[in-house]
């Protein structure tokens, strides 16, 4: 399997550190509000990656954090805690907000067929781990105390800007723009590991530490939670492309300074979902949620298909017209699958493997989900029996998560009862026998009789089917 590694800026053959267990970490949500569908695009693609690895035979342990403290309104250590902002908005406690939106997030994930990670750890559960890592960084000279807070000293690193998509000066400007300068920092790009003096006085969650009562910075939580559950070496770290700087950059800095060696081999970043007016963001007020899609009559799985039709490393533009197109595509696809007959023969192992090989080829090519969806249509067009096609579709859906067979069964059972009319079935079967016997006049006579009854007969490679005109 070849994956694009954001760290090296090229596609690399995926080779796990331990072939008996792929260790995968995904940045979880900050649970101060509902996840918007742009956030959920990342989780869909990470879900496909995990399921692809499992499909290929790798055991996977996937860990996700839940940010319920420490993520400030600006990613550059300024502003108020997003959790406190949510609590004020809804007149609830921070923990009430955290529980409500954590539950809402996983409810959305379930509707989108996103598998729950093996380990889900709220940030507030790991205060001793943060304190231990921060103290180690202080002892090693990678951190310093200033103004009551603990900062990571980026000047101690040989290279800080590891995701070098941009010039160093541009990244630095990105941190400074619109941000009040922190006079405690030795270097502009240093970041907070532990706050004891916040920009606001009423931080809801605080803990004792060797440096005073306070709370952790946002970046430290992912490093500690990953190391706690996955050990010192990580195979794949996932997240949205907007996390690459500063969040993932800071994770690498503190983790490798703490461990004394390279931490993670592959970085998997999913690009933005944009609206026609720009990048989707909660800060703009009203935003698109799974619940809103449902209110407008869309099955959330249609949104999953919409995401799979594009490559994860391309920005994707959302519009209602584009979603309508995905809905129509899904409806037609399910109708075609519903027309397959489960009792049509036994599975042809050779044909099945050939179809699966094509599907695996798409996944192996940097998780090319649009090609993987094309492989579904290749199954429907294949010259093999319906039993083989259904087996292949069930297999592919272990990764795609589009409910292909269950939705088809639902569509099949929702057909009007007349479509199972035994009299019509008998006439269609008699026409088929006449054609086999090359009794064309009789076959034509039955066809005309059916047409007079408002029935159209469709000849397919799998046999004759009928529908009402």
Secondary structure, DSSP 8 states (H G I E B T S, - for coil): -EEEETTTTEEEE---SSTT-EEEEE---BTTS---HHHHHHHHHHHHHHHHHHHTT--EEEEEEEB-S--EEETTTEEEEHHHHHHHHHTS-HHHHHHHHHHHHHHHHHHTT----SEEEEGGG-HHHHHHHHHHHHHHTSEEEETTEEEE-GGGSS-S--STTS-HHHHHHHHHTT----TT-SSTT-EEEEESS-SSS--S--B--TT-SBEE-HHHHHHHHHHHHH-S-EEEEEEEGGGIIIIIHHHHHHHHHHHSS--EEEEEEE--EEETTEE--GGGSS---HHHHHHTT--HHHHHHHHHTS-TTS-EEE-HHHHHHHHHHHHHHHHHHHTS-TTSS---HHHHHHHHHHHHHHHHBTS-HHHHHHHHHHHHHSSS-HHHHHHHHHHHHHHH---HHHHHHHHHHTS-GGGG-HHHHHHHHHHHHHHHTT-HHHHHHHHHHHHHTTEEEEEETTEEEEEE-
